[in-house]
Amino acid sequence: MSELQDPYSLSPDKIKPPPSTFKERLKFLGPSFILSASIVGSGELIATTTLGAEAGFITFWVIIVSCVVKVAVQLEFGKHTILTGETAMQAFNKLPGPVFGKARWTVWTVLGVMIIKLLQVGGIVGGVAIILNMVIPGIGVPVFCFGIAIIVALMIFRGYYSFIEKFSLSMIGFFTIFTFASLYFLKFTPYHITFESIWSGLQFNLPKEAVAVAIGAFGITGVGGDEIIHYNYWCLEKGYAAFTGKNDSSEAWKLRAQGWLKVMKLDAIIAMLIYTSVTAAFYLLGAAVLHAQGFVPEGYAMVETLSAMYTESLGPHAKSVFLIGAFITLFSTLFAALAAWTRQIADIFGQLGWISFSNFKQRKRTIAVLAWVVPLLWALLFVFIKLPVLMVLTGGIVGSFLLFLVVYAVIHFRYLRRQPLFKPGFIYDLTLWVSILSIVGVGILGIFKLFS
């Protein structure tokens, strides 16, 4: 779709027949690339590696299950997007509950969560700055913080979807090579991984002492509430809903919708394969290198520890290469997060009546302003607080509540706003409820553990 067209409007001139073959569908993938760039970042590089260090290989299966099981909720959210053409906050503003001003409680709740999650991404900005400071010690961390904020703002403020998609794809390619190269080079160190070690982690064993770690792993890996909401905007901007057109209940619309839903499902599965593979690799890195030593570094010290390990085994140049790879991995989160945040906040402002989100020029102007304001706030928060791990953890906790809200919305979409022409089968519903119950169950256990 042209950058001069409004991807959020459903006009007849945008209708396009869906691709009919697997090869043709591949040409219309894209939202998954941005989603994967967002997911694979601080969570995988820091938190997943830490979990591997704490639990070892035995809970490796938890990581795989966690990444795979949540995709059903994402698919239902994406399905609603294509069939209705609604933005995430438009859909949330139609959920049952009290209204405050022009918006329902759900929209206000998301706004509150995003304000707190400024801390989380501020912590990631700090993490990227710390890594750059390791490479160039002569420049202070605060300088790097604001430098990163300005760079990511420059990349996002124009708001072009095609650039965001292509740059995300390039980062995915880089950090995928980086991650698996890191695993490969373990064979030249004392920490090489054997097939028996990996197989031991796929036996679905869960020792009592590893239960808490497993709950934590499920909570932080795979697609989260943020990414599910953000997927809505990328499906719209890619054109899936516009290509389908408004629902006129005709047979032609039904066939188009079925075709574009197939593209979206393939896109979501591709994303799942990418982030599952990279997450698993980071987990194995932590299990192989650190668990055997009984050593679990705190937060971003994990990066320094792993880079030092490669330096010992492969020479001084290995450290710089590893730090550059870690930088790209974390920067991918900032890039994709800012791109999505600008859309989501503008959408919230639209539901609150502060702007007209449906006005193409006004929306683009709002996104451009937010692209500068938001990253500078991230940088300011880190410079004042200076506790990156605590900041990331705080955002992760409120993110659990956001995931509950997403699950509530998905249940509402499935049963109270269902499309008669697209009644899902038993297997689909079973998969969806396994996903919902897993998310809710583990989320409740995690919150209970946090406050107990």
C-alpha positions as CSV (number, residue, x, y, z in Angstrom):
1,M,0.0,0.0,0.0
2,S,1.3,3.5,-0.9
3,E,2.6,5.6,2.0
4,L,0.3,8.4,0.6
5,Q,-2.8,6.4,1.3
6,D,-4.4,6.1,4.7
7,P,-4.1,2.4,5.7
8,Y,-6.7,2.8,8.4
9,S,-9.6,3.7,6.0
10,L,-11.6,0.9,4.3
11,S,-12.4,2.3,0.9
12,P,-13.5,0.2,-2.1
13,D,-10.5,1.3,-4.2
14,K,-8.2,-0.5,-1.9
15,I,-9.9,-3.9,-2.1
16,K,-7.5,-6.6,-3.4
17,P,-8.0,-10.3,-4.1
18,P,-6.0,-12.5,-1.7
19,P,-3.0,-14.6,-2.8
20,S,-4.1,-18.1,-3.6
21,T,-0.8,-20.0,-3.2
22,F,1.7,-20.4,-0.4
23,K,4.4,-18.7,-2.5
24,E,2.2,-15.7,-3.2
25,R,1.3,-15.4,0.4
26,L,4.9,-15.0,1.4
27,K,5.0,-11.7,-0.6
28,F,2.5,-10.2,1.8
29,L,4.2,-11.1,5.1
30,G,5.4,-8.2,7.2
31,P,3.7,-7.5,10.5
32,S,5.5,-10.6,11.9
33,F,8.9,-9.0,11.2
34,I,8.1,-5.9,13.3
35,L,6.6,-8.1,16.0
36,S,9.7,-10.3,16.2
37,A,12.0,-7.3,16.3
38,S,10.1,-6.1,19.3
39,I,9.9,-9.4,21.1
40,V,13.5,-10.3,20.8
41,G,15.3,-7.8,22.9
42,S,16.0,-7.3,26.6
43,G,13.6,-10.1,27.5
44,E,15.6,-12.7,25.5
45,L,19.1,-11.3,25.9
46,I,18.9,-10.6,29.6
47,A,15.9,-12.4,31.2
48,T,15.9,-15.6,29.2
49,T,19.6,-16.0,29.5
50,T,19.3,-15.5,33.3
51,L,16.6,-18.1,33.5
52,G,18.8,-20.6,31.7
53,A,21.6,-19.8,34.2
54,E,19.2,-20.4,37.1
55,A,17.5,-23.6,36.0
56,G,19.9,-25.2,33.5
57,F,18.7,-27.4,30.7
58,I,15.9,-29.1,32.5
59,T,13.2,-26.4,31.9
60,F,14.2,-25.8,28.3
61,W,10.8,-27.2,27.3
62,V,9.0,-24.5,29.2
63,I,10.5,-21.8,26.9
64,I,9.3,-23.7,23.8
65,V,5.8,-24.2,25.1
66,S,5.6,-20.6,26.3
67,C,6.4,-19.2,22.9
68,V,4.0,-21.6,21.0
69,V,0.9,-21.6,23.2
70,K,0.3,-17.8,23.3
71,V,0.0,-17.4,19.5
72,A,-3.7,-18.5,19.6
73,V,-4.6,-15.3,21.4
74,Q,-2.6,-13.3,18.9
75,L,-4.5,-15.0,16.0
76,E,-7.9,-14.2,17.5
77,F,-6.9,-10.5,17.9
78,G,-5.6,-10.4,14.3
79,K,-8.7,-12.1,13.0
80,H,-10.9,-9.4,14.7
81,T,-8.7,-6.7,13.1
82,I,-9.2,-8.0,9.6
83,L,-12.9,-8.7,9.8
84,T,-13.8,-5.3,11.4
85,G,-11.0,-2.9,10.4
86,E,-11.0,-1.5,14.0
87,T,-7.9,-0.3,15.7
88,A,-6.9,-1.9,19.0
89,M,-8.3,1.0,21.1
90,Q,-11.4,1.3,19.0
91,A,-12.1,-2.3,19.8
92,F,-11.2,-1.8,23.5
93,N,-13.6,1.2,23.6
94,K,-16.4,-1.2,22.7
95,L,-15.8,-3.6,25.6
96,P,-18.4,-3.6,28.4
97,G,-17.8,-1.4,31.4
98,P,-18.1,2.2,32.7
99,V,-17.3,5.2,30.6
100,F,-15.2,8.1,31.9
101,G,-15.4,11.1,29.6
102,K,-15.4,9.8,26.0
103,A,-13.6,6.5,26.7
104,R,-14.3,3.3,28.5
105,W,-12.4,2.0,31.5
106,T,-10.4,-0.2,29.2
107,V,-8.8,2.6,27.2
108,W,-8.0,4.5,30.4
109,T,-6.4,1.4,31.9
110,V,-4.2,0.9,28.8
111,L,-3.1,4.6,29.1
112,G,-2.2,4.1,32.8
113,V,-0.3,0.9,32.0
114,M,1.7,2.7,29.2
115,I,2.6,5.5,31.5
116,I,4.2,3.0,34.0
117,K,5.8,1.1,31.1
118,L,7.7,4.2,30.2
119,L,10.0,2.9,33.0
120,Q,10.5,-0.5,31.3
121,V,11.6,0.9,27.9
122,G,13.6,3.6,29.8
123,G,15.5,0.7,31.4
124,I,16.2,-0.8,27.9
125,V,17.5,2.5,26.7
126,G,19.8,2.5,29.7
127,G,20.9,-1.1,28.9
128,V,21.8,-0.1,25.3
129,A,23.7,2.9,26.7
130,I,25.6,0.7,29.2
131,I,26.6,-1.6,26.3
132,L,27.9,1.3,24.2
133,N,29.8,2.6,27.2
134,M,31.5,-0.8,27.5
135,V,32.7,-0.4,23.9
136,I,33.6,3.3,24.2
137,P,34.3,4.0,27.9
138,G,35.3,7.6,27.2
139,I,31.7,8.6,26.5
140,G,29.3,8.7,29.5
141,V,26.1,6.6,29.8
142,P,23.8,9.7,29.9
143,V,25.2,11.0,26.6
144,F,24.6,7.6,25.0
145,C,21.0,7.6,26.4
146,F,20.0,10.8,24.7
147,G,22.0,9.9,21.6
148,I,20.0,6.7,21.2
149,A,16.7,8.5,21.8
150,I,17.5,11.0,19.1
151,I,18.6,8.3,16.6
152,V,15.5,6.2,17.1
153,A,13.2,9.3,16.9
154,L,14.8,10.2,13.6
155,M,14.1,6.7,12.3
156,I,10.5,6.7,13.3
157,F,9.0,10.2,13.2
158,R,8.1,10.1,9.5
159,G,5.9,7.0,10.3
160,Y,6.5,5.1,7.1
161,Y,5.4,1.5,7.5
162,S,7.5,0.1,4.6
163,F,10.7,1.4,6.2
164,I,9.8,0.0,9.6
165,E,9.1,-3.4,8.1
166,K,12.3,-3.5,6.1
167,F,14.5,-2.3,8.9
168,S,12.9,-4.8,11.3
169,L,13.6,-7.6,8.8
170,S,17.3,-6.5,8.6
171,M,17.6,-6.5,12.4
172,I,16.0,-9.9,12.6
173,G,18.5,-11.3,10.1
174,F,21.4,-9.8,12.1
175,F,20.4,-10.9,15.6
176,T,19.4,-14.4,14.3
177,I,22.9,-14.8,12.8
178,F,24.4,-13.3,16.0
179,T,22.5,-15.6,18.3
180,F,23.2,-18.8,16.5
181,A,26.8,-17.8,15.9
182,S,27.1,-17.3,19.7
183,L,25.8,-20.8,20.2
184,Y,28.1,-22.2,17.5
185,F,31.3,-20.7,18.9
186,L,30.5,-22.4,22.3
187,K,32.0,-25.5,20.7
188,F,35.4,-23.8,20.9
189,T,35.0,-23.1,24.6
190,P,34.7,-25.3,27.7
191,Y,30.9,-24.8,27.6
192,H,30.0,-26.7,24.4
193,I,26.4,-28.0,24.3
194,T,25.8,-31.7,23.7
195,F,22.7,-33.3,22.2
196,E,22.1,-35.1,25.5
197,S,21.9,-31.8,27.3
198,I,19.3,-30.4,25.0
199,W,17.3,-33.7,25.0
200,S,17.2,-33.6,28.8
201,G,15.4,-30.3,28.6
202,L,12.7,-31.7,26.4
203,Q,11.5,-34.4,28.8
204,F,8.8,-32.2,30.4
205,N,10.4,-32.6,33.8
206,L,9.7,-29.8,36.3
207,P,11.5,-30.2,39.6
208,K,10.0,-28.4,42.6
209,E,13.0,-26.1,42.9
210,A,12.4,-25.0,39.3
211,V,8.7,-24.1,39.5
212,A,9.3,-20.5,40.3
213,V,11.8,-20.2,37.4
214,A,9.3,-21.9,35.1
215,I,6.6,-19.4,36.0
216,G,8.9,-16.5,35.4
217,A,10.0,-18.0,32.0
218,F,6.4,-18.3,30.9
219,G,5.7,-14.8,31.8
220,I,8.5,-13.1,29.9
221,T,9.0,-15.2,26.8
222,G,7.0,-15.2,23.6
223,V,4.3,-12.7,22.6
224,G,3.0,-10.5,25.4
225,G,0.1,-8.1,25.8
226,D,1.9,-5.2,24.2
227,E,2.9,-7.2,21.1
228,I,-0.6,-8.6,20.7
229,I,-2.1,-5.1,20.7
230,H,0.7,-3.7,18.5
231,Y,0.1,-6.5,15.9
232,N,-3.3,-4.9,15.3
233,Y,-1.7,-1.7,13.9
234,W,0.8,-3.6,11.8
235,C,-1.9,-5.8,10.2
236,L,-3.9,-2.6,9.4
237,E,-0.9,-0.7,8.0
238,K,0.2,-3.7,5.9
239,G,-3.3,-3.5,4.4
240,Y,-4.9,-6.8,5.4
241,A,-8.2,-5.1,6.5
242,A,-8.2,-2.6,3.6
243,F,-7.6,-5.3,1.1
244,T,-10.6,-7.3,2.6
245,G,-12.9,-4.2,2.6
246,K,-15.9,-3.4,4.7
247,N,-18.1,-6.3,5.7
248,D,-21.1,-6.2,3.4
249,S,-22.0,-9.9,4.1
250,S,-21.5,-10.8,0.4
251,E,-20.0,-14.0,-0.8
252,A,-17.2,-12.0,-2.4
253,W,-16.3,-10.3,0.9
254,K,-16.3,-13.7,2.7
255,L,-13.9,-15.2,0.2
256,R,-11.6,-12.2,0.4
257,A,-11.7,-12.3,4.2
258,Q,-10.9,-16.0,4.3
259,G,-7.9,-15.5,1.9
260,W,-6.4,-12.6,3.9
261,L,-7.0,-14.5,7.2
262,K,-4.8,-17.2,5.8
263,V,-2.1,-14.7,5.0
264,M,-2.3,-13.3,8.6
265,K,-2.1,-16.8,10.1
266,L,1.0,-17.6,8.1
267,D,2.5,-14.2,9.2
268,A,1.8,-15.0,12.9
269,I,3.3,-18.5,12.6
270,I,6.4,-17.1,10.9
271,A,6.8,-14.7,13.8
272,M,6.4,-17.5,16.3
273,L,9.1,-19.6,14.6
274,I,11.5,-16.6,14.6
275,Y,11.2,-15.6,18.2
276,T,10.9,-19.2,19.5
277,S,14.2,-20.1,17.8
278,V,16.1,-17.0,19.1
279,T,14.6,-17.3,22.6
280,A,15.6,-20.9,22.8
281,A,19.1,-20.1,21.7
282,F,19.5,-17.4,24.4
283,Y,18.2,-19.9,27.0
284,L,20.7,-22.5,25.9
285,L,23.5,-19.9,26.1
286,G,22.6,-19.2,29.8
287,A,22.2,-22.9,30.6
288,A,25.5,-23.9,29.0
289,V,27.8,-21.1,30.2
290,L,26.5,-20.0,33.5
291,H,24.4,-22.7,35.1
292,A,27.4,-25.1,35.2
293,Q,29.4,-22.4,37.1
294,G,26.5,-21.7,39.5
295,F,26.8,-18.1,38.6
296,V,23.9,-15.8,37.8
297,P,24.9,-12.2,36.9
298,E,22.5,-9.4,37.8
299,G,20.8,-7.7,34.9
300,Y,23.0,-6.1,32.2
301,A,26.1,-7.6,33.9
302,M,25.0,-10.7,32.0
303,V,26.2,-9.1,28.8
304,E,29.6,-8.3,30.2
305,T,29.9,-11.8,31.6
306,L,29.1,-13.5,28.4
307,S,31.4,-11.2,26.3
308,A,34.2,-11.9,28.8
309,M,33.7,-15.6,28.3
310,Y,34.2,-15.3,24.5
311,T,37.2,-13.1,25.1
312,E,38.9,-15.8,27.2
313,S,38.3,-18.5,24.6
314,L,38.4,-16.7,21.2
315,G,40.5,-13.6,21.8
316,P,40.0,-9.9,22.6
317,H,38.1,-9.2,19.3
318,A,35.3,-11.6,20.3
319,K,34.2,-9.3,23.1
320,S,33.6,-6.3,20.8
321,V,31.7,-8.5,18.3
322,F,29.5,-9.9,21.0
323,L,28.8,-6.4,22.4
324,I,27.8,-5.1,18.9
325,G,25.5,-8.1,18.6
326,A,23.9,-7.4,22.0
327,F,23.5,-3.7,21.0
328,I,21.6,-4.6,17.8
329,T,19.4,-7.1,19.7
330,L,18.4,-4.5,22.3
331,F,18.1,-1.6,19.8
332,S,15.6,-3.7,17.8
333,T,13.3,-3.6,20.8
334,L,13.6,0.2,21.0
335,F,13.0,0.7,17.3
336,A,9.9,-1.6,17.1
337,A,8.5,-0.4,20.4
338,L,8.7,3.3,19.5
339,A,7.0,2.6,16.1
340,A,4.2,0.8,17.9
341,W,3.9,3.2,20.8
342,T,3.4,6.2,18.6
343,R,0.4,4.5,16.9
344,Q,-1.1,3.2,20.1
345,I,-0.8,6.5,22.0
346,A,-2.3,8.4,19.1
347,D,-5.1,5.8,19.0
348,I,-5.7,6.4,22.7
349,F,-5.8,10.2,22.2
350,G,-8.3,9.6,19.4
351,Q,-10.6,7.6,21.7
352,L,-10.3,10.2,24.4
353,G,-11.3,12.9,21.9
354,W,-8.0,14.8,22.1
355,I,-7.3,14.2,18.3
356,S,-9.2,12.8,15.3
357,F,-7.4,9.5,14.7
358,S,-9.4,9.0,11.5
359,N,-7.9,12.3,10.1
360,F,-4.8,11.0,8.2
361,K,-2.9,14.3,8.4
362,Q,-3.6,14.8,12.1
363,R,-2.7,11.3,12.9
364,K,0.6,11.5,11.1
365,R,1.4,14.8,12.8
366,T,0.6,13.3,16.2
367,I,2.8,10.2,15.5
368,A,5.7,12.5,14.4
369,V,5.5,14.5,17.7
370,L,5.2,11.4,19.8
371,A,8.2,9.9,18.0
372,W,10.3,12.7,19.6
373,V,8.6,13.0,23.0
374,V,8.4,9.4,24.0
375,P,12.1,8.4,23.5
376,L,13.3,11.5,25.3
377,L,11.1,10.6,28.2
378,W,12.6,7.1,28.2
379,A,16.1,8.6,28.3
380,L,15.2,11.1,31.1
381,L,13.7,8.4,33.3
382,F,16.8,6.3,33.1
383,V,19.2,9.2,33.7
384,F,17.3,10.1,36.9
385,I,16.5,6.6,38.2
386,K,19.6,4.7,36.9
387,L,18.3,1.2,37.9
388,P,17.7,-0.5,34.5
389,V,16.9,-3.9,35.8
390,L,14.3,-2.6,38.3
391,M,12.8,-0.4,35.6
392,V,12.4,-3.3,33.2
393,L,11.0,-5.5,35.9
394,T,8.4,-2.9,36.9
395,G,7.2,-2.6,33.4
396,G,7.0,-6.4,33.1
397,I,4.8,-6.6,36.2
398,V,2.2,-4.1,34.8
399,G,2.5,-5.9,31.5
400,S,1.0,-8.9,33.1
401,F,-2.1,-6.9,33.9
402,L,-2.3,-5.7,30.3
403,L,-2.2,-9.3,29.1
404,F,-5.2,-10.1,31.3
405,L,-7.0,-7.2,29.6
406,V,-6.1,-8.6,26.2
407,V,-7.4,-12.0,27.1
408,Y,-10.7,-10.4,28.3
409,A,-10.9,-8.6,24.9
410,V,-10.3,-11.8,23.0
411,I,-13.0,-13.7,24.8
412,H,-15.4,-10.8,24.1
413,F,-14.4,-10.9,20.4
414,R,-14.9,-14.6,20.2
415,Y,-18.2,-15.0,21.9
416,L,-20.0,-11.6,22.0
417,R,-18.8,-10.0,18.7
418,R,-18.5,-13.2,16.8
419,Q,-18.8,-13.2,13.0
420,P,-21.5,-15.8,12.0
421,L,-19.7,-16.4,8.6
422,F,-16.5,-17.3,10.4
423,K,-17.5,-19.7,13.2
424,P,-14.3,-21.5,14.3
425,G,-14.0,-25.2,14.7
426,F,-13.4,-27.3,17.8
427,I,-9.6,-27.5,17.4
428,Y,-9.4,-23.7,17.1
429,D,-11.5,-23.1,20.2
430,L,-9.5,-25.8,22.1
431,T,-6.2,-24.2,21.2
432,L,-7.6,-20.7,22.1
433,W,-8.7,-21.8,25.5
434,V,-5.5,-23.7,26.3
435,S,-3.7,-20.4,25.5
436,I,-6.2,-18.3,27.6
437,L,-6.1,-20.6,30.6
438,S,-2.3,-20.9,30.4
439,I,-1.9,-17.1,30.4
440,V,-4.4,-16.5,33.2
441,G,-3.2,-19.4,35.4
442,V,0.5,-18.5,35.1
443,G,-0.3,-14.8,35.5
444,I,-2.2,-15.4,38.7
445,L,0.5,-17.6,40.1
446,G,3.1,-15.0,39.2
447,I,1.2,-12.2,40.9
448,F,0.6,-14.3,44.0
449,K,4.3,-15.1,44.2
450,L,5.2,-11.4,43.8
451,F,3.1,-10.3,46.7
452,S,3.4,-13.3,49.0
